[in-house]
Amino acid sequence: MKWLFDTIKGRVIVVLVLFLSGSHILGLWLYAKKSEEAATLLHDALLAEQIALIVSLTERLPSAERSTMLLALSGPAVRVGLTSPDTVRWPLPEGTRAHTFEHLLGVFLDRKTQEGIRLAYSPGNDIEGLESLLLKVRSSQHAEWDHLPQRPLTEIHAIGAVSGEVALADGSWVRFTAPLLAVSPFSPLKLGVPLIIMILSILLIAVWVLHRLTQPLERFVAAAEQLGTNIYSPALSDKGPSEVRTAARTLNLMQERIQRLVDDRTAFAAAIAHDLGTPITRLHLRAHEIEEVATRSRLLADLDQMRRMITATLEFARLEFAAEPTEKIDLASLVQTLCDDYADLGEDVAVEELRATTILAKPTSLRRALANLLDNALKYGLRARVSLVTTDSVARITIYDDGPGIPPDMLDEAFKPFRRINQDHAEVRVDGTGLGLSIARSIITAMGGEIALSNVGQGGLAARVTLPLSTQDAR
């Protein structure tokens, strides 16, 4: 469940589902509550009107006919009849439904002070005659029984019964007993299918809307990642919400500035290399005129070192990967071929483990990066051992050597341009410019990979290159 709260889509969907479901249930509860109150008032008003009409009709009949008429008007639920005078009064609590019914009966009997009305209430759902009435409706054999709603009938029940006496003008009393009906209370469980349909609708609409809204943001993230590996990647389209468009324009402006900075650096390095090339060549020719052999040799060696440094600096400044297309390459074949080339030159290079792997990369640039690592291993460790292994998501190339290694606190320092750790901390001294690792890291990083150095055992260094690959690219 953690991933659900880790994205904008997940968080918004969870909030929408919880909030809308809660508001939907609350709204239905309020609606059901108000509907129940209205239905209850209507039921009680109709019952009070029915009893008032019976009382009015009874007063118009002769005394001898009243009992027969009241018996005919009685039903399974509402029963009426004559009774003897009774001085007992049953007080009803204020605000109860029975008390409200008492006032309604007084309204329909036109008795403002409830004079001549005595009422009692008995709670409970076991009302004599009510079940027989509902059973008669539910089990009706009427030809159009299917027109009667089944489910509401099963939810009707009595919460209690009112019994009362109403005084007539001649001093006699009409007694009645009737149930107070209600429906089953509201419950979210009753929503069932409607609630599920609502939640599914919210999910579908929310996923579609959020996908449309976050798509520009996803493109923005992809463009930012691509900029980290290729500053000459196409500019980001400024489509989407205002905030995303503003961020896209800012990213494009930053990319333009970085491109100008790199271009200026390349032009500056090229100008220096061009301007220094001619004087170095003249110095090289003049150095041959020196008769003293030792002095001439040292001077020529210094000039060769200067030329190598200028060439390496120019190559590092012009390190551009956009010009080379990304291809699907056999990484194992590339590693094996490179090691064979060094072995043909008499170098001590051995492949210890090689797993067939296919990745998307720039072959020439990758070969150059691996060659720089092998050069370092052979210069400082005299021999190199290479392994290629893969996991579900990455390919890992490791190059071991038997050299003196690097102090642990200087492992990251080794990747800085012109930094030659071994020249300061070991007796091994070899020619170089200190740009090999810098160039290798730039190439590997541009391909979305990583490169790291670590000391091995009592001596030696391990250079580990990690390159991303998808599961369909691994064999």
Stockholm file with secondary structure:
# STOCKHOLM 1.0

chainA/1-475         MKWLFDTIKGRVIVVLVLFLSGSHILGLWLYAKKSEEAATLLHDALLAEQIALIVSLTERLPSAERSTMLLALSGPAVRVGLTSPDTVRWPLPEGTRAHTFEHLLGVFLDRKTQEGIRLAYSPGNDIEGLESLLLKVRSSQHAEWDHLPQRPLTEIHAIGAVSGEVALADGSWVRFTAPLLAVSPFSPLKLGVPLIIMILSILLIAVWVLHRLTQPLERFVAAAEQLGTNIYSPALSDKGPSEVRTAARTLNLMQERIQRLVDDRTAFAAAIAHDLGTPITRLHLRAHEIEEVATRSRLLADLDQMRRMITATLEFARLEFAAEPTEKIDLASLVQTLCDDYADLGEDVAVEELRATTILAKPTSLRRALANLLDNALKYGLRARVSLVTTDSVARITIYDDGPGIPPDMLDEAFKPFRRINQDHAEVRVDGTGLGLSIARSIITAMGGEIALSNVGQGGLAARVTLPLSTQDAR
#=GR chainA/1-475 SS CGGGGSSHHHHHHHHHHHHHHHHHHHHHHHHHHHHHHHHHHHHHHHHHHHHHHHHHHHHHSCHHHHHHHHHHHCCSSCEEEEECCCCCCCCCCTTSHHHHHHHHHHHHTTCTTCTTEEEEEEECSCCTTHHHHHHHHHTCCCTTGGGSCHHHHHHEEEEEEEEEEEECTTSCEEEEEEEEEEECCCCGGGTSHHHHHHHHHHHHHHHHHHHHHHHHHHHHHHHHHHHHHCTTSCCCCCCSSHHHHHHHHHHHHHHHHHHHHHHHHHHHHHHHHHHHHHHHHHHHHHHTTCCCHHHHHHHHHHHHHHHHHHHHHHHHHTCCCTTSCCEEEEHHHHHHHHHHHHHHTTCEEEEEEECCBEEEECHHHHHHHHHHHHHHHHHHHSEEEEEEEECSSEEEEEEEECSCCCCGGGTTGGGSTTCCHHHHHSSCCCCCCSCHHHHHHHHHHHTTCEEEEEECTTSCEEEEEEEECCGGGBC
#=GC SS_cons         CGGGGSSHHHHHHHHHHHHHHHHHHHHHHHHHHHHHHHHHHHHHHHHHHHHHHHHHHHHHSCHHHHHHHHHHHCCSSCEEEEECCCCCCCCCCTTSHHHHHHHHHHHHTTCTTCTTEEEEEEECSCCTTHHHHHHHHHTCCCTTGGGSCHHHHHHEEEEEEEEEEEECTTSCEEEEEEEEEEECCCCGGGTSHHHHHHHHHHHHHHHHHHHHHHHHHHHHHHHHHHHHHCTTSCCCCCCSSHHHHHHHHHHHHHHHHHHHHHHHHHHHHHHHHHHHHHHHHHHHHHHTTCCCHHHHHHHHHHHHHHHHHHHHHHHHHTCCCTTSCCEEEEHHHHHHHHHHHHHHTTCEEEEEEECCBEEEECHHHHHHHHHHHHHHHHHHHSEEEEEEEECSSEEEEEEEECSCCCCGGGTTGGGSTTCCHHHHHSSCCCCCCSCHHHHHHHHHHHTTCEEEEEECTTSCEEEEEEEECCGGGBC
//
